[in-house]
Amino acid sequence: MKKNNILFVAFLLQMISVISFAQKQMADLVVFNAKVYTVDSAFSTARAFAIADGKFVAVGSLREIRKDFGSDVFLDAQGRFIYPGFNDGHSHFLGYGLAQTKYAGLVGTKSFAGVIDILLAHQMQYPSAWVLGRGWDQNDWQDKSWPTKEELDKAFPDKPVVLTRIDGHAVLLNSQALRRAGITALTTSEGGEILLADGEPTGILIDNAIGLIRKVMPAFDKKDKTTALLRAQEDCFAAGLTTVTDAGLDKSEIALIESLQAGGQLNIRIYAMLNPTSENMNYYFPKGPLHTGTLTVSSVKLYADGALGSRGALLLEPYADDPGNSGMQLHPDAFYEAVCKQAYQAGFQVNTHAIGDSGNRLILRTYAKFLQGKNDRRWRIEHAQVVSPADLHYFKDYSIIPSVQATHCTSDMYWAGNRLGPGRIKTAYAYQHLLQQNGWLINGTDFPVEDIHPLKTFYAAVARMDESGWPEEGFQMEDALSREDALRSITIWPAMGSFDEKNRGSIEAGKFADFVILDKDLLSVPADKLPTVRIMATYLSGKQVFSAE
């Protein structure tokens, strides 16, 4: 009788176990043995999480998760550090891909002679009818004056050459390219400049004048752009990016992205800003903002001015190193007001590139006319690089969001003081002051203008020094971000910047299972070790899209 009782109890326990397991929800993946920075509202940490159908379904300890979830797949993170998938709040995704596949890379060149050498080698390997290059920066050369066309003419007498400066706001042409574009000493450009010497074009075009050569350059076709998008995706995943911004696309380019996403080739999440053409706005504005989970189209991108490096940023007072120049406003006031009115009525964001203090003032005051106080429109200033202290209140009073790029600070710090002078430089790259206005800001890389890696954004934001540790005390450290805020600025805050915080930006149940695994802890590793942190793996919707091992 006792034996039968024992058998009955064993059978009952087994049935209870089976029933209990059957009642558990099955997860596709359980990740454990990690330090998980959720970046939720409490900035809490966890040790494990479960994923089902591409979304996080539980976050906590392994014991808590196994109580409610079963799974056939477990990933031991081996004590490593997990963060939400990184989100680049301002970049040029398609442009980066084209730069990698169609242009000679000129970043890091130390002289114009070095540029010529790279172009000659690139043409030997990849012959083309037009010679294209991108990334030169005369501020990195011993001779910091603008380069001119003469050396290009010697190297390429029969082919047009177009070399885009690192910031994208100036190009250098040779004589063949100038002829193709019909540019002479008499050519003018509203919102742009054609530099002259001895009464002739030097080959340098600044800001809107660049459109003169773009009109005659061969267009990249669908195949070129597809190759570029897929290359950019691969590099972004390797950098830990699961969401990126493309700050200025046309309808046809967005349609290509949608088709590649529908076909399963392009999976990275994209926040696409519209170029302000009538075709783009007339097509998208009546439809209202688009949020598909993989593609967001909810904004239009404007330009107030050019770049500080090419002296096109619009300043209230002239450049300290060019007293006759205060930069350029790229469009009339009426243009900005007309686009803002259309966007406001359509429920779209307006995101405007503004570098100089005058450019920022122009756009802040224009926004204020339409926003009329605090709101949740999330209109943005892209870069917000030099802002007069007298204008900071506009961000708070009208809920305008600063969208900054911390690596601009550490790239520009060697020469920005010469451009702005000792007083005005203190009003530049003022991320902490900007953060205090609304309690959040967006961070990005602006790639391909800067390096694609968001970990460099994080380092620049908190340490404000280059990778060699200069300057030793950091550059204007009063405007550094805390590590917690720097992490928010590349995860949850960019998600908020595109109205996508309900489905991404933090590791919480119900959100897309986008996350990165790092080998060191961003929140505690010594600052001088931050440049050594490595992306070990990137996951999108719970599926691995990059592994360093």
HURADA-V521119 format. One record per residue. N is the residue number from 0. RES is the residue in three letters. PHI is phi in whole degrees, -180 to 180 (999 if undefined). Layout:
n=[N:N]
res=[RES:RES]
phi=[PHI:PHI]
//
This chain:
n=[0:1:2:3:4:5:6:7:8:9:10:11:12:13:14:15:16:17:18:19:20:21:22:23:24:25:26:27:28:29:30:31:32:33:34:35:36:37:38:39:40:41:42:43:44:45:46:47:48:49:50:51:52:53:54:55:56:57:58:59:60:61:62:63:64:65:66:67:68:69:70:71:72:73:74:75:76:77:78:79:80:81:82:83:84:85:86:87:88:89:90:91:92:93:94:95:96:97:98:99:100:101:102:103:104:105:106:107:108:109:110:111:112:113:114:115:116:117:118:119:120:121:122:123:124:125:126:127:128:129:130:131:132:133:134:135:136:137:138:139:140:141:142:143:144:145:146:147:148:149:150:151:152:153:154:155:156:157:158:159:160:161:162:163:164:165:166:167:168:169:170:171:172:173:174:175:176:177:178:179:180:181:182:183:184:185:186:187:188:189:190:191:192:193:194:195:196:197:198:199:200:201:202:203:204:205:206:207:208:209:210:211:212:213:214:215:216:217:218:219:220:221:222:223:224:225:226:227:228:229:230:231:232:233:234:235:236:237:238:239:240:241:242:243:244:245:246:247:248:249:250:251:252:253:254:255:256:257:258:259:260:261:262:263:264:265:266:267:268:269:270:271:272:273:274:275:276:277:278:279:280:281:282:283:284:285:286:287:288:289:290:291:292:293:294:295:296:297:298:299:300:301:302:303:304:305:306:307:308:309:310:311:312:313:314:315:316:317:318:319:320:321:322:323:324:325:326:327:328:329:330:331:332:333:334:335:336:337:338:339:340:341:342:343:344:345:346:347:348:349:350:351:352:353:354:355:356:357:358:359:360:361:362:363:364:365:366:367:368:369:370:371:372:373:374:375:376:377:378:379:380:381:382:383:384:385:386:387:388:389:390:391:392:393:394:395:396:397:398:399:400:401:402:403:404:405:406:407:408:409:410:411:412:413:414:415:416:417:418:419:420:421:422:423:424:425:426:427:428:429:430:431:432:433:434:435:436:437:438:439:440:441:442:443:444:445:446:447:448:449:450:451:452:453:454:455:456:457:458:459:460:461:462:463:464:465:466:467:468:469:470:471:472:473:474:475:476:477:478:479:480:481:482:483:484:485:486:487:488:489:490:491:492:493:494:495:496:497:498:499:500:501:502:503:504:505:506:507:508:509:510:511:512:513:514:515:516:517:518:519:520:521:522:523:524:525:526:527:528:529:530:531:532:533:534:535:536:537:538:539:540:541:542:543:544:545:546:547:548]
res=[MET:LYS:LYS:ASN:ASN:ILE:LEU:PHE:VAL:ALA:PHE:LEU:LEU:GLN:MET:ILE:SER:VAL:ILE:SER:PHE:ALA:GLN:LYS:GLN:MET:ALA:ASP:LEU:VAL:VAL:PHE:ASN:ALA:LYS:VAL:TYR:THR:VAL:ASP:SER:ALA:PHE:SER:THR:ALA:ARG:ALA:PHE:ALA:ILE:ALA:ASP:GLY:LYS:PHE:VAL:ALA:VAL:GLY:SER:LEU:ARG:GLU:ILE:ARG:LYS:ASP:PHE:GLY:SER:ASP:VAL:PHE:LEU:ASP:ALA:GLN:GLY:ARG:PHE:ILE:TYR:PRO:GLY:PHE:ASN:ASP:GLY:HIS:SER:HIS:PHE:LEU:GLY:TYR:GLY:LEU:ALA:GLN:THR:LYS:TYR:ALA:GLY:LEU:VAL:GLY:THR:LYS:SER:PHE:ALA:GLY:VAL:ILE:ASP:ILE:LEU:LEU:ALA:HIS:GLN:MET:GLN:TYR:PRO:SER:ALA:TRP:VAL:LEU:GLY:ARG:GLY:TRP:ASP:GLN:ASN:ASP:TRP:GLN:ASP:LYS:SER:TRP:PRO:THR:LYS:GLU:GLU:LEU:ASP:LYS:ALA:PHE:PRO:ASP:LYS:PRO:VAL:VAL:LEU:THR:ARG:ILE:ASP:GLY:HIS:ALA:VAL:LEU:LEU:ASN:SER:GLN:ALA:LEU:ARG:ARG:ALA:GLY:ILE:THR:ALA:LEU:THR:THR:SER:GLU:GLY:GLY:GLU:ILE:LEU:LEU:ALA:ASP:GLY:GLU:PRO:THR:GLY:ILE:LEU:ILE:ASP:ASN:ALA:ILE:GLY:LEU:ILE:ARG:LYS:VAL:MET:PRO:ALA:PHE:ASP:LYS:LYS:ASP:LYS:THR:THR:ALA:LEU:LEU:ARG:ALA:GLN:GLU:ASP:CYS:PHE:ALA:ALA:GLY:LEU:THR:THR:VAL:THR:ASP:ALA:GLY:LEU:ASP:LYS:SER:GLU:ILE:ALA:LEU:ILE:GLU:SER:LEU:GLN:ALA:GLY:GLY:GLN:LEU:ASN:ILE:ARG:ILE:TYR:ALA:MET:LEU:ASN:PRO:THR:SER:GLU:ASN:MET:ASN:TYR:TYR:PHE:PRO:LYS:GLY:PRO:LEU:HIS:THR:GLY:THR:LEU:THR:VAL:SER:SER:VAL:LYS:LEU:TYR:ALA:ASP:GLY:ALA:LEU:GLY:SER:ARG:GLY:ALA:LEU:LEU:LEU:GLU:PRO:TYR:ALA:ASP:ASP:PRO:GLY:ASN:SER:GLY:MET:GLN:LEU:HIS:PRO:ASP:ALA:PHE:TYR:GLU:ALA:VAL:CYS:LYS:GLN:ALA:TYR:GLN:ALA:GLY:PHE:GLN:VAL:ASN:THR:HIS:ALA:ILE:GLY:ASP:SER:GLY:ASN:ARG:LEU:ILE:LEU:ARG:THR:TYR:ALA:LYS:PHE:LEU:GLN:GLY:LYS:ASN:ASP:ARG:ARG:TRP:ARG:ILE:GLU:HIS:ALA:GLN:VAL:VAL:SER:PRO:ALA:ASP:LEU:HIS:TYR:PHE:LYS:ASP:TYR:SER:ILE:ILE:PRO:SER:VAL:GLN:ALA:THR:HIS:CYS:THR:SER:ASP:MET:TYR:TRP:ALA:GLY:ASN:ARG:LEU:GLY:PRO:GLY:ARG:ILE:LYS:THR:ALA:TYR:ALA:TYR:GLN:HIS:LEU:LEU:GLN:GLN:ASN:GLY:TRP:LEU:ILE:ASN:GLY:THR:ASP:PHE:PRO:VAL:GLU:ASP:ILE:HIS:PRO:LEU:LYS:THR:PHE:TYR:ALA:ALA:VAL:ALA:ARG:MET:ASP:GLU:SER:GLY:TRP:PRO:GLU:GLU:GLY:PHE:GLN:MET:GLU:ASP:ALA:LEU:SER:ARG:GLU:ASP:ALA:LEU:ARG:SER:ILE:THR:ILE:TRP:PRO:ALA:MET:GLY:SER:PHE:ASP:GLU:LYS:ASN:ARG:GLY:SER:ILE:GLU:ALA:GLY:LYS:PHE:ALA:ASP:PHE:VAL:ILE:LEU:ASP:LYS:ASP:LEU:LEU:SER:VAL:PRO:ALA:ASP:LYS:LEU:PRO:THR:VAL:ARG:ILE:MET:ALA:THR:TYR:LEU:SER:GLY:LYS:GLN:VAL:PHE:SER:ALA:GLU]
phi=[999:-65:-63:-63:-62:-63:-63:-65:-63:-63:-63:-64:-63:-65:-66:-63:-63:-63:-64:-61:-65:-66:-80:-73:-80:-85:-98:-75:-156:-120:-105:-142:59:-137:-101:-102:-91:-75:55:-80:-64:-95:51:-82:-117:-145:-113:-159:-157:-119:-129:-144:53:80:-128:-68:-118:-160:-136:169:-92:-61:-62:-64:-71:-70:-64:-112:-132:-112:-161:-93:-128:-123:-117:-83:-78:58:77:-79:-115:-119:-134:-58:-53:-72:-127:-86:-75:-156:-153:-129:-63:-65:-60:-63:-61:-66:-62:-77:-110:-121:-120:-73:-83:-115:-65:87:-65:-104:-163:-69:-61:-65:-61:-60:-61:-65:-63:-63:-66:-65:-68:-64:-84:-131:-61:-151:-70:-115:-97:-117:-146:-148:119:-69:-149:-64:-68:-90:-99:-63:-92:-92:-76:-61:-70:-129:-76:-60:-68:-65:-63:-67:-77:-135:-71:-113:-119:-71:-121:-131:-118:-89:-66:-54:-86:77:-107:-153:-133:-114:-114:-90:-65:-61:-68:-60:-66:-59:-86:70:-89:-131:-63:-92:-71:-124:-149:-70:77:-147:-144:-113:-71:-121:-144:55:79:-130:-60:-80:109:-89:-117:-121:52:-60:-64:-61:-60:-65:-85:-65:-65:-110:-71:-61:-78:-75:-91:-60:-64:-58:-72:-63:-58:-65:-63:-70:-65:-62:-59:-59:-69:-67:-59:-65:-90:86:-88:-114:-135:-134:-108:-117:-86:129:-131:-100:-53:-65:-73:-67:-62:-64:-60:-61:-68:-70:-67:-63:-85:79:-87:-112:-114:-62:-81:-130:-104:-100:-92:-80:-67:-84:-92:-61:-60:-66:-71:-67:-82:-90:-60:-64:-78:84:-57:-108:-136:-101:102:-107:-134:-121:-128:-141:-149:-122:-107:-117:-125:-84:-151:-98:-119:-67:-63:-102:56:-103:-63:-84:-111:-70:-124:-60:-60:-64:-103:-156:-58:-90:-127:-116:87:-136:-88:-81:-143:-67:-53:-63:-63:-64:-67:-66:-68:-60:-62:-63:-65:-61:-66:-88:78:-99:-74:-116:-120:-118:-66:-143:-103:-76:-65:-74:-62:-65:-62:-56:-75:-59:-71:-66:-57:-58:-63:-99:-78:52:116:-64:-163:-123:-81:59:-68:-127:-106:-84:93:43:-80:-127:-124:-61:-54:-69:-105:-58:-62:-60:-59:-75:-65:-120:53:-89:-100:-76:-120:-109:-134:-62:-71:-60:-59:-80:-79:-91:-62:-71:-130:-61:-64:-67:-68:-100:89:-66:-83:-69:-61:-69:-96:-105:55:-91:-64:-66:-64:-69:-59:-67:-70:-120:87:-159:-150:-109:-122:-155:-105:68:-59:-88:-63:-119:-62:-73:-81:-68:-64:-73:-61:-60:-61:-63:-68:-97:-99:50:-147:-81:-72:-88:87:-108:-75:-58:-91:85:-94:47:-66:-61:-111:-71:-100:-67:-64:-63:-70:-62:-68:-59:-72:-118:-135:-75:-69:-63:-62:-64:-65:-119:62:-117:-70:-76:-125:-158:102:-151:-97:-142:-56:99:-97:-56:-84:-103:-156:-126:-113:-114:-87:-134:-91:-59:-86:-134:-64:-54:-56:-72:-97:-56:-65:-96:-64:-117:-79:-91:-163:-127:-123:-123:51:80:-113:-71:-117:-155:-141:-85:-115]
//
